[in-house]
Amino acid sequence: MLKRCAMSVFDDDDRPLRKLHHEIGQDLALLSVEELSERIGLLQSEIARLENAMTSKRATRQTADQFFKK
């Protein structure tokens, strides 16, 4: 019986892009300067998102505190 090998029909340009993620504490030795730069940008965006969420929660808390102090 013959087995057929399926060959990839995708060119490099047709492959889906992998989602960039960063794991805290992971080994950075195998990453290029460009990859490190991308991860810094990713983490800076995440820090901004966290800071915005924290600001929003503080504002909600202040509003609630003012309402219940009356």
C-alpha positions, 0 to 999 in steps of 0.5 A, a space after each residue: 500500500 502506498 502512502 501519500 505525503 501531503 505537501 504544504 500548499 502555503 507559501 511563506 506569505 500565505 501562512 497565518 501570522 502568529 499572535 505575538 505574546 510574551 510570557 513573564 520570565 521566559 528566556 530572551 536569548 533566542 529573540 532578535 532585537 526586532 522581536 524584543 522591540 515588538 515585545 516591549 511595544 506589546 508590554 507598553 500597550 498592556 501597561 497603558 491598558 492596565 493604567 486606564 482600567 485602574 484610573 476608571 476603577 478609581 473614578 468609579 470608587 470616588 463617585 460611589 464614596 461621594 454618593 454614600 457619604 451624603 
